[in-house]
Amino acid sequence: MSVHVEATHRGLARAWIDFESGLTQVPIIARLMSGRLRIEDYRSLLFNLRQQVVDGGRWISRAASNLSHEELRSLFIRHAAAEHRDYRLLEDNYVAVGGDRAHIRSGTKNIGSEALSAFMFHAASQNEPVGLLGAMFVIEGLGNRLAGPWAALIRTQLTLDEDAVSFLSYHGENDVDHLTMFDDALALAVTDAATADSIVRHAKVTARLYRLQLEELDNV
């Protein structure tokens, strides 16, 4: 592993620690972790996440179109293909907990989701947007490290079946494979200190905006 890749890993680890500790201060996560989650909280979470997640495959595809490195571009395209229908799981979960499919499909991004999506598309539109690997690290890390435990807590607290938490469960089980893809991409992309710094910075920005999305549920 090169010195620049090692530096990237250290920077991303620090960004993750800050992100995870900050999440515990977000009201809906605090209620979940303390056993006080309500069904209306979970419906709100699903509704708000769907409006941002629907853009996921789109910004990854846009980033891929602006990469000149063929193998790296292929990794981005594979990732976009894996992500582009995730929003359907959120819709299914919303219906499973009493929500209306037409309602969630007609939703508007909250102000945090607007900021997060705008940043993603802006970054993806740049020439050689390898910094977005930092964004992927945060989002896939959330799925790999937190989604599974969150799904279990939600099921227990709200007495739900698996079909009501399939979005979180799926990411808890599958994002480890996405992180392996991320490591492969990192090895290809990080060839100098500037790239390492860019990836870490994108991770920090994405972490803060993702947290903002959760802080601003239903605030449109």
PyMOL commands that set and color helices and strands:
alter all, ss='L'
color gray80, all
select helices_A, chain A and resi 3-23+27-33+39-53+56-65+70-83+86-96+101-105+111-124+132-158+162-164+166-189+193-215
alter helices_A, ss='H'
color red, helices_A
deselect
rebuild
show_as cartoon
